[in-house]
Amino acid sequence: MAALHRLPEPTSCVLWREPERLRDLRMETVTVFEEDEHFRRALLKCPECGQLYFYEMHEEVDFENGQDPVTRLYTPVPTGEHAAALSLAASPSLQRVRPILRDVWPADQKTSTIAWWRVQAGN
C-alpha cells in the first residue's frame, strides 16, 4: 500500500472549519490544467482567504438514467507549482493525498456530500 502524501492543513480557510460552505463559495479559477466535458483539473483560489486548491472534477456519464454522478476533489496546496505537479499525477494517486476536501454527488441523491479526508493518527 502506498504511503499518504501529506500537505499543510488550510486551517485559516473557512472551508477547513465549515466544509459545507463550499456550496456557497464561488471559487476563483487561477489556471486550467485540463478540461473537457466530463473532466477538469485546475488551480482554484478561495475568494475569502486566498487559499489555493488543486481541483479535479470527474463526471461519470449515465447513459441509462441521465443522472451523472460527479466527484469533485479540492486539495489545498501552498503554491501553484504544487498544483502543477498534482496535475501530472494519475487520478487514483490523488486519493492518497491528505488533506483533501471531497464533494461527492451520487446519481441517486438529491445533493452532494462534502467532507474532509484528513490524515489519521498513525498514518
N, C-alpha and C positions, 0 to 999 in steps of 0.2 A: 504494500500500500504506500502510495506516495505521501510525502510529508506535506503539511499545510504550509502555505506561504503567507506569512503574517505582514500586514500593512498597519500603519498607525491608525488608531481609532479616531474618528472625527468627532471628538467629544464637544467641540464648540459649535457643531452644526445642529440645528433644530431637529433634523431627521434622526440624530442619534438618540435623543430623548423621546421624540414623538414621530416614529416612522410613518404613521398614518397621515401625517401632514403632506406626504408625497403626493397624495391625491389632489391637494390644493396648490402646490407649488408649480410654477412654470419654469422648469429648468432651462438655463441658457445653453445653447449649443455653441461650443468653442471650436471644435474640429470634428468633422465627419471622417471616419477611417474607412467605413464600408457601408453601403446602403443598397438595398433592393426592396421589393415589395413586402417580403416576409422576414427580413433580417436587417439589423442595423447595429453598427458599432460606432461610438462617438465619445468625445470628451465633453462632459456637461459641467455646468457650474451652478451651485446653489445660489438663487437670487438674494437670499437673506444674509449669508455669511461668506460666500465666495469659495466654499469648499469645492474641490474638483472631484468628479466622479467619472470613472470609466464605465460606460453604459453599453449593455448588449441587450437587444430585443430579438426574440425569436418567436415567430408565429407559425404554428402548425396548421396547415390547410386541412379543413374538414370538408371533404367533397360531398359527404352524405347529408350532413345536417346544416352545414353552413355556419356553425358556431366555432370559430377558430380559437383554440386555446393559445394564450400568449404568456410568455415568461419574459420579465424584464429584470436585469441584474444591474445593480449600482454598486460599483466597487470604489471606495474612497481612495484617492491617490494623492500623494504630496505634490506631484508635478505633472505637466503634460508629457514629459519624457516617460514617466512610469505608465501613463495611459497608452502611449505609442507602443511600448514594449508589450503590454497586455493585448493590444490589438493584433499582435502577431501570434498569440497563443491559440491553440485549438480550444473550442468551446468547452469540452469536458474538463480541461485543465483549469478553467476558471472556477469550477466548482470546488477547487482546493485552496482558493484564496479566501482569507478572512481578515477583517470582517467584510461582509457583503450583504447589501440590502436587496432582498428578493421580493418582487411584486409578481405573483403568480395568479393568473386568471384561467382556471379550468373551464372547459366548454359548458359544463353542467351547472355553473354557479352564476348568480346574479352580479357578483362583484369579485374583485380580486382579494387575495390575502397578502398583506405586506408585513414582513418581519425581517429582522436582522439575523444572519448566521454569524455568530461570534466565535472567537477562539475559546474552547472549553478548557477547563483546568486539566492539566496533564498532557495537552496537545502542544 
